[in-house]
Amino acid sequence: MSRRTGSLVAASSLVIAGFVPLAAQEAGAWKDPSLHRISFVTVDKDVRLEVLDWGGSGRPLVLLTGLGNNAHVFDDFAPKLTPDYHVIAITRRGYGASTIAASGYDANRLGDDVLAVLDSLNLKDPVLVGHSIAGEELSSVGSRHSERVAGLVYLDAAYPYAFDNGKGITMAELNELGKTIPAPPPPSGSDLTSYSALEDWWVRVRGFRMPEADFRQGRSTNSDGTPGERRTPANIPQMVLAGTSKFTEIKVPVLALCAMPEATRGYLRDSPNPDVRTATQAYDTRYNVAKEKQLKSFQEGIPQARVVRIANADHYIFITNEVEVLAEMRDFLSKLK
């Protein structure tokens, strides 16, 4: 999705979003290697959400994405959990193969979309696992319908859109902070000659590789197989950000895995321009101070929460620090009733 959807304005500038849902089939030669079953669930009038199901036995785990990604961002991560859990992921409305709806992007409507999927699939006592902006969907469900879930796992998602009792940072402060980070270079013509080239651009900019299907489901594919236009209109992430709420009470077991202190990777850290490197370091310092304030507020306001700081992780913590994330999740899940 983004650089770190905590820094929401800066984050949305790095979104890899796109145009049509079946880009892989349009390209003809490429096939998603992740072993999931794809289905669609109607959650609202004329709104269907893409659901990926990797199978597995045991308690259901429902994975929710950050702002700008689709469910395929979990293509590599989800299979690591199937030996012990039934793992699915949902693509939020407005993204990937899900319906590009004109409205319905406020936090509680998005939370209701998740509940509609749980109902449709008859999932009992699931655990919701959300990355970044999905923290608002976790908190919406956990505060309004605690009886529907067994627990919540926030993957670098404990920002004010997930919990705001007035003692942490505000969304306005977070957005203003995000405006101070230097902008990395967007993909150029050569970066759009193939999906492999687009992936390589992301590695240069962010410092790690993402599942290819997340890119392919985020864009159209041109007749020659090259990446086409972005699927998600720019006003949709704006509506998501405008629709955040102030959640102050979470009533279920909580695990919050946080990149803290978070260290910028890729282009911004390694830029040949010393001014960019200096500005990035200054941003990281200010950002980590603000983030620590928010995490303390989250922990104090949700006494049953276990807040784990993973040092020098990226915002995409489940990709860059997969081993630590899986270990913490398994420990948390093993203790749930």
PyMOL commands that set and color helices and strands:
alter all, ss='L'
color gray80, all
select helices_A, chain A and resi 8-12+23-27+71-74+78-81+107-121+132-144+146-148+171-178+190-192+195-206+212-217+235-242+266-270+274-301+317-320+322-334
alter helices_A, ss='H'
color red, helices_A
select strands_A, chain A and resi 37-44+47-55+60-64+86-90+127-131+151-155+219-221+227-230+254-259+305-310
alter strands_A, ss='S'
color yellow, strands_A
deselect
rebuild
show_as cartoon
